[in-house]
Protein backbone atom coordinates (compact mmCIF):
# COMPACT_ATOMS: atom_id res chain seq x y z
CA UNK A 1 0.00 0.00 0.00
CA UNK A 2 3.03 2.30 0.12
CA UNK A 3 3.10 2.26 -3.70
CA UNK A 4 0.72 4.22 -5.97
CA UNK A 5 -2.59 2.46 -6.61
CA UNK A 6 -6.15 3.21 -7.62
CA UNK A 7 -8.69 4.43 -5.09
CA UNK A 8 -10.72 1.27 -5.65
CA UNK A 9 -7.75 -0.96 -4.75
CA UNK A 10 -6.92 1.20 -1.76
CA UNK A 11 -10.50 1.17 -0.53
CA UNK A 12 -10.90 -2.61 -0.83
CA UNK A 13 -7.62 -3.11 0.97
CA UNK A 14 -8.90 -0.93 3.84
CA UNK A 15 -12.13 -2.96 4.01
CA UNK A 16 -10.07 -6.14 4.46
CA UNK A 17 -7.73 -4.45 6.94
CA UNK A 18 -10.75 -3.52 9.04
CA UNK A 19 -11.56 -7.24 9.27
CA UNK A 20 -7.92 -7.98 10.12
CA UNK A 21 -8.04 -5.42 12.93
CA UNK A 22 -11.24 -6.90 14.36
CA UNK A 23 -9.94 -10.48 14.25
CA UNK A 24 -6.57 -9.57 15.78
CA UNK A 25 -8.10 -7.36 18.51
CA UNK A 26 -5.80 -4.57 17.42
CA UNK A 27 -7.80 -1.77 19.06
CA UNK A 28 -7.40 -3.09 22.63
CA UNK A 29 -3.89 -1.76 23.39
CA UNK A 30 -4.73 1.78 22.28
CA UNK A 31 -8.03 1.92 24.15
CA UNK A 32 -6.37 0.48 27.25
CA UNK A 33 -3.76 3.26 27.05
CA UNK A 34 -6.48 5.90 26.82
CA UNK A 35 -8.33 4.36 29.77
CA UNK A 36 -5.22 4.69 31.90
CA UNK A 37 -4.45 8.16 30.57
CA UNK A 38 -7.74 9.57 31.85
CA UNK A 39 -8.10 7.32 34.91
CA UNK A 40 -9.21 9.28 37.96
CA UNK A 41 -9.31 12.66 36.21
CA UNK A 42 -11.38 13.26 33.10
CA UNK A 43 -10.00 16.25 31.18
CA UNK A 44 -11.94 19.48 31.62
CA UNK A 45 -11.30 20.45 28.00
CA UNK A 46 -11.69 18.15 24.98
CA UNK A 47 -8.77 15.74 24.72
CA UNK A 48 -7.06 16.63 21.44
CA UNK A 49 -5.98 13.36 19.85
CA UNK A 50 -4.04 13.07 16.59
CA UNK A 51 -3.72 9.71 14.81
CA UNK A 52 -0.70 9.67 12.48
CA UNK A 53 -0.95 7.32 9.50
CA UNK A 54 -4.69 7.12 10.06
CA UNK A 55 -5.54 5.23 6.86
CA UNK A 56 -9.25 4.50 6.62
CA UNK A 57 -9.87 5.84 10.12
CA UNK A 58 -10.73 2.60 11.96
CA UNK A 59 -8.75 3.49 15.05
CA UNK A 60 -10.20 6.98 15.47
CA UNK A 61 -13.74 5.68 15.00
CA UNK A 62 -13.07 3.23 17.83
CA UNK A 63 -11.62 6.07 19.91
CA UNK A 64 -14.79 8.11 19.23
CA UNK A 65 -16.90 5.21 20.51
CA UNK A 66 -14.62 4.84 23.55
CA UNK A 67 -14.94 8.55 24.32
CA UNK A 68 -18.74 8.49 24.06
CA UNK A 69 -18.95 5.44 26.32
CA UNK A 70 -16.55 6.93 28.90
CA UNK A 71 -18.07 10.41 28.78
CA UNK A 72 -14.77 11.95 27.68
CA UNK A 73 -14.88 14.99 25.38
CA UNK A 74 -12.44 14.60 22.48
CA UNK A 75 -11.29 16.46 19.38
CA UNK A 76 -10.07 13.86 16.87
CA UNK A 77 -7.79 14.39 13.88
CA UNK A 78 -6.45 11.79 11.46
CA UNK A 79 -3.39 12.60 9.33
CA UNK A 80 -2.14 10.50 6.42
CA UNK A 81 0.21 11.24 3.52
CA UNK A 82 -1.78 9.05 1.10
CA UNK A 83 -4.33 11.24 -0.72
CA UNK A 84 -6.78 8.33 -0.85
CA UNK A 85 -6.86 7.96 2.94
CA UNK A 86 -8.93 11.03 3.79
CA UNK A 87 -11.42 10.21 1.02
CA UNK A 88 -11.88 6.66 2.31
CA UNK A 89 -12.03 7.74 5.96
CA UNK A 90 -14.78 10.24 5.19
CA UNK A 91 -16.69 7.60 3.23
CA UNK A 92 -16.45 5.09 6.11
CA UNK A 93 -17.31 7.57 8.89
CA UNK A 94 -20.89 8.51 9.75
CA UNK A 95 -21.64 12.26 9.56
CA UNK A 96 -22.45 12.45 13.28
CA UNK A 97 -18.93 11.24 14.19
CA UNK A 98 -16.88 14.44 14.34
CA UNK A 99 -13.40 13.58 13.06
CA UNK A 100 -11.16 15.84 10.97
CA UNK A 101 -9.22 14.05 8.20
CA UNK A 102 -6.06 15.71 6.85
CA UNK A 103 -3.82 14.76 3.93
CA UNK A 104 -0.25 15.79 4.63
CA UNK A 105 2.83 15.58 6.82
CA UNK A 106 2.11 15.27 10.54
CA UNK A 107 5.25 17.26 11.34
CA UNK A 108 3.59 20.29 9.74
CA UNK A 109 0.51 20.03 11.99
CA UNK A 110 0.38 23.26 13.96
CA UNK A 111 -2.64 22.81 16.25
CA UNK A 112 -2.31 21.98 19.97
CA UNK A 113 -2.02 18.24 20.69
CA UNK A 114 -2.69 16.31 23.88
CA UNK A 115 -2.09 12.79 22.56
CA UNK A 116 -0.44 11.34 19.45
CA UNK A 117 -1.51 7.84 18.40
CA UNK A 118 -0.25 5.59 15.65
CA UNK A 119 -1.22 2.06 14.66
CA UNK A 120 0.68 -0.18 12.24
CA UNK A 121 2.54 2.91 11.09
CA UNK A 122 6.12 2.88 12.34
CA UNK A 123 7.20 -0.33 10.61
CA UNK A 124 6.71 1.51 7.30
CA UNK A 125 9.48 3.96 8.28
CA UNK A 126 13.26 3.82 8.32
CA UNK A 127 14.85 3.92 11.77
CA UNK A 128 15.93 7.56 11.46
CA UNK A 129 12.35 8.49 10.55
CA UNK A 130 11.02 6.63 13.59
CA UNK A 131 13.47 8.47 15.84
CA UNK A 132 12.25 11.77 14.39
CA UNK A 133 8.63 10.70 14.89
CA UNK A 134 9.25 9.79 18.54
CA UNK A 135 11.05 13.07 19.20
CA UNK A 136 8.22 15.01 17.53
CA UNK A 137 5.57 13.12 19.51
CA UNK A 138 7.41 13.85 22.75
CA UNK A 139 7.79 17.54 21.87
CA UNK A 140 4.24 18.32 20.73
CA UNK A 141 2.10 16.33 23.18
CA UNK A 142 0.85 17.56 26.52
CA UNK A 143 -0.47 14.23 27.87
CA UNK A 144 1.47 11.51 26.05
CA UNK A 145 1.76 9.28 22.98
CA UNK A 146 1.19 5.65 22.00
CA UNK A 147 2.69 3.47 19.26
CA UNK A 148 0.65 0.36 18.45
CA UNK A 149 2.67 -1.89 16.15
CA UNK A 150 3.79 -5.43 15.44
CA UNK A 151 6.38 -7.59 17.17
CA UNK A 152 8.97 -9.35 15.03
CA UNK A 153 8.14 -12.96 15.86
CA UNK A 154 8.03 -16.07 13.68
CA UNK A 155 4.75 -17.58 14.92
CA UNK A 156 2.44 -14.58 14.28
CA UNK A 157 4.26 -14.01 10.97
CA UNK A 158 3.42 -17.54 9.80
CA UNK A 159 -0.12 -17.52 11.22
CA UNK A 160 -0.96 -14.25 9.51
CA UNK A 161 0.22 -15.56 6.16
CA UNK A 162 -1.97 -18.64 6.51
CA UNK A 163 -4.99 -16.66 7.71
CA UNK A 164 -4.67 -14.16 4.86
CA UNK A 165 -4.78 -16.99 2.34
CA UNK A 166 -7.77 -18.70 3.98
CA UNK A 167 -9.71 -15.43 4.25
CA UNK A 168 -8.80 -14.50 0.67
CA UNK A 169 -7.97 -10.94 1.66
CA UNK A 170 -6.89 -8.35 -0.89
CA UNK A 171 -3.54 -9.08 -2.54
CA UNK A 172 -2.01 -6.03 -0.84
CA UNK A 173 -2.93 -7.45 2.56
CA UNK A 174 -1.65 -10.93 1.69
CA UNK A 175 1.66 -9.42 0.57
CA UNK A 176 2.12 -6.58 3.05
CA UNK A 177 1.13 -8.47 6.21
CA UNK A 178 4.11 -10.87 6.29
CA UNK A 179 6.43 -8.10 5.07
CA UNK A 180 5.21 -5.91 7.94
CA UNK A 181 6.08 -8.58 10.50
CA UNK A 182 9.57 -8.86 9.02
CA UNK A 183 9.99 -5.08 9.20
CA UNK A 184 8.68 -4.78 12.76
CA UNK A 185 10.58 -4.56 16.03
CA UNK A 186 11.57 -6.10 19.33
CA UNK A 187 12.18 -4.50 22.71
CA UNK A 188 15.87 -3.78 22.12
CA UNK A 189 15.02 -1.97 18.87
CA UNK A 190 12.59 0.32 20.65
CA UNK A 191 14.99 0.97 23.53
CA UNK A 192 17.62 2.07 21.02
CA UNK A 193 15.24 4.32 19.07
CA UNK A 194 13.71 5.89 22.18
CA UNK A 195 17.20 6.75 23.46
CA UNK A 196 18.18 8.17 20.07
CA UNK A 197 15.10 10.41 20.24
CA UNK A 198 16.40 11.90 23.48
CA UNK A 199 13.72 10.29 25.65
CA UNK A 200 14.67 8.52 28.88
CA UNK A 201 13.90 4.82 28.65
CA UNK A 202 12.48 4.81 32.18
CA UNK A 203 9.78 7.25 30.99
CA UNK A 204 8.54 4.83 28.32
CA UNK A 205 6.69 1.55 28.76
CA UNK A 206 6.93 -1.39 26.35
CA UNK A 207 4.22 -4.04 26.39
CA UNK A 208 3.44 -7.09 24.26
CA UNK A 209 -0.16 -7.83 23.36
CA UNK A 210 -1.44 -11.09 21.90
CA UNK A 211 -1.53 -11.68 19.03
CA UNK A 212 1.76 -10.31 17.73
CA UNK A 213 1.77 -6.74 19.03
CA UNK A 214 4.52 -4.74 20.71
CA UNK A 215 3.37 -1.31 21.89
CA UNK A 216 5.29 1.71 23.15
CA UNK A 217 3.66 4.24 25.47
CA UNK A 218 4.47 7.49 27.16
CA UNK A 219 2.16 9.04 29.75
CA UNK A 220 3.33 12.43 30.97
Protein Blocks (a to p, Z undefined) as FASTA:
>chain_A
ZZccdfklmmmmmmmmmmmmmmnopmmmmmmmmmmmmgoiacfbdcddddehklnommmm
mmmmmmmmnopacddddddfblklmmmmmmmpcfklccdddeddfklpcbdcfbdcdehk
lmmpcfklmmmmmmmmmmmpmkbccdddddddfklmmmmmmmmmmnopafklmmmmmmmm
mmmccfklmmmmmmmnopafklpccddddehiacddddZZ
